[in-house]
Amino acid sequence: MSVTFRKGFTLIELLVVIAIIGVLASVVLTSLSTAKNKARDAATKSGLSTLRSQAELYYTVNGSYRNAVNAIGATQGIEACQTTGTVFNTTDGLGAKIAKISNDYDATAWNATCALGDTPDSWSVSIPLKEGGAWCVNHQGVARVGVASGGGPGLEALCQ
């Protein structure tokens, strides 16, 4: 009587290997999601940091962050952040840049909060972060977790 050996894997062995691959894939995908959020947050922070130098160039050219009639409180929405005659306008100000940063964060909604004040001449902008909170920059060189606030006639725009 002879014994014949078959070469290959049993069904159980194949199922175990497939299960292991599935577990490893889920761990990798979870890590990639977290890394993707951190990368978007870094891009938001970097984009907002460039606004400070661009705002100073606007101030140098125009002598103010706003014209005499424009001082807005902290408001949310594309209209507020693109106010004509201010550092936020889309023609020669930061409006288009803010829109791009906000769009990169979430293409379905406007997420920026902008504040413009006149005592002293001031501005601040914040955009939410994927990992929680919001990143805020302002005329004083502040760049930190916080929300653009204040602003309006007789008020200073701040990051709080």
C-alpha positions as CSV (number, residue, x, y, z in Angstrom):
1,M,0.0,0.0,0.0
2,S,1.4,3.3,-1.0
3,V,0.7,6.7,0.5
4,T,0.2,9.6,-1.9
5,F,1.1,13.1,-0.8
6,R,-0.6,16.1,-2.3
7,K,1.3,19.3,-2.5
8,G,-0.5,22.5,-1.5
9,F,-2.2,24.3,1.3
10,T,-5.3,23.2,3.2
11,L,-8.4,25.3,3.2
12,I,-7.8,26.2,6.9
13,E,-4.3,27.4,6.2
14,L,-5.5,29.6,3.4
15,L,-8.3,31.1,5.6
16,V,-5.8,31.9,8.4
17,V,-3.5,33.7,6.0
18,I,-6.4,35.7,4.6
19,A,-7.5,36.6,8.1
20,I,-4.0,37.8,9.0
21,I,-3.8,39.9,5.9
22,G,-7.2,41.4,6.6
23,V,-6.2,42.4,10.2
24,L,-2.9,44.0,9.0
25,A,-4.7,45.9,6.2
26,S,-7.2,47.4,8.7
27,V,-4.4,48.5,11.0
28,V,-2.5,50.2,8.1
29,L,-5.7,51.9,6.8
30,T,-6.4,53.3,10.3
31,S,-2.9,54.7,10.6
32,L,-3.1,56.2,7.1
33,S,-6.3,58.0,8.1
34,T,-4.7,59.6,11.1
35,A,-1.6,60.5,9.1
36,K,-3.8,62.1,6.4
37,N,-5.6,64.3,9.0
38,K,-2.2,65.3,10.5
39,A,-1.0,66.2,7.0
40,R,-4.1,68.3,6.3
41,D,-3.6,70.1,9.6
42,A,0.0,70.8,8.8
43,A,-1.0,72.2,5.4
44,T,-3.6,74.4,7.1
45,K,-1.1,75.8,9.6
46,S,1.5,76.4,6.9
47,G,-1.0,78.1,4.6
48,L,-2.2,80.4,7.4
49,S,1.4,81.2,8.4
50,T,2.0,82.6,4.9
51,L,-1.0,84.9,5.3
52,R,0.9,87.0,7.9
53,S,3.6,88.1,5.5
54,Q,1.1,88.7,2.8
55,A,-1.0,90.8,5.1
56,E,2.1,92.9,6.0
57,L,2.7,93.5,2.2
58,Y,-0.9,94.5,1.9
59,Y,-0.5,96.9,4.8
60,T,2.8,98.4,3.3
61,V,1.1,99.1,0.0
62,N,-2.3,100.3,1.4
63,G,-1.3,101.9,4.7
64,S,-4.0,99.9,6.5
65,Y,-5.7,96.5,6.7
66,R,-9.0,98.1,5.8
67,N,-10.4,101.3,4.3
68,A,-12.0,103.9,6.6
69,V,-15.5,102.3,6.5
70,N,-14.7,98.7,6.9
71,A,-14.3,97.2,10.3
72,I,-16.0,93.9,10.8
73,G,-16.4,91.8,13.9
74,A,-15.5,88.1,14.0
75,T,-17.7,86.5,11.4
76,Q,-17.8,83.3,9.6
77,G,-18.5,83.0,5.9
78,I,-17.0,83.6,2.6
79,E,-18.6,87.1,2.3
80,A,-17.1,88.3,5.5
81,C,-13.6,87.0,4.7
82,Q,-13.7,88.5,1.3
83,T,-14.8,92.0,2.2
84,T,-13.9,94.6,-0.5
85,G,-11.5,97.3,0.6
86,T,-9.9,95.2,3.3
87,V,-6.9,92.9,3.7
88,F,-9.5,90.1,3.1
89,N,-10.6,91.1,-0.4
90,T,-10.0,88.8,-3.4
91,T,-8.5,91.3,-5.8
92,D,-5.2,92.2,-4.0
93,G,-5.8,90.8,-0.5
94,L,-6.0,87.5,1.3
95,G,-9.5,86.4,0.3
96,A,-8.6,84.0,-2.4
97,K,-5.8,82.5,-0.3
98,I,-8.2,82.0,2.7
99,A,-10.7,80.4,0.3
100,K,-8.1,78.0,-1.0
101,I,-6.9,77.0,2.5
102,S,-10.5,76.5,3.6
103,N,-11.3,74.5,0.5
104,D,-8.3,72.2,1.1
105,Y,-9.7,71.6,4.6
106,D,-13.2,70.7,3.4
107,A,-14.3,71.3,-0.2
108,T,-18.0,71.2,0.8
109,A,-18.2,74.1,3.2
110,W,-16.6,77.5,4.1
111,N,-14.8,77.0,7.4
112,A,-12.8,80.2,8.0
113,T,-13.6,82.7,10.7
114,C,-12.2,86.2,10.0
115,A,-12.1,89.3,12.2
116,L,-11.1,92.8,11.3
117,G,-10.7,95.6,13.8
118,D,-9.8,99.3,13.8
119,T,-8.3,100.0,17.3
120,P,-5.6,99.2,16.6
121,D,-5.7,98.4,12.9
122,S,-5.9,94.6,13.2
123,W,-7.0,91.3,11.6
124,S,-7.2,87.6,12.5
125,V,-8.2,84.4,10.7
126,S,-8.9,80.9,11.9
127,I,-9.7,77.6,10.2
128,P,-10.7,74.3,12.0
129,L,-8.2,71.5,12.3
130,K,-9.1,67.9,11.4
131,E,-7.5,66.7,14.7
132,G,-9.8,69.1,16.7
133,G,-9.7,72.8,17.6
134,A,-8.9,75.6,15.1
135,W,-5.6,77.3,14.0
136,C,-5.6,81.1,14.3
137,V,-3.1,83.7,13.0
138,N,-3.3,87.5,13.4
139,H,-1.6,90.8,12.8
140,Q,0.6,90.4,15.9
141,G,2.3,87.3,14.5
142,V,0.3,85.0,16.7
143,A,-0.1,81.5,15.3
144,R,-1.8,79.1,17.8
145,V,-4.8,77.0,18.5
146,G,-7.7,79.4,18.9
147,V,-10.5,81.2,17.1
148,A,-10.5,84.6,15.4
149,S,-12.5,86.9,17.6
150,G,-13.1,90.5,18.5
151,G,-12.9,93.0,15.8
152,G,-15.4,95.6,14.8
153,P,-15.5,99.4,15.3
154,G,-13.2,100.4,18.2
155,L,-12.1,96.9,18.8
156,E,-9.0,94.7,18.1
157,A,-9.1,91.5,16.2
158,L,-7.5,88.7,18.3
159,C,-6.9,84.9,18.4
160,Q,-8.7,83.5,21.5
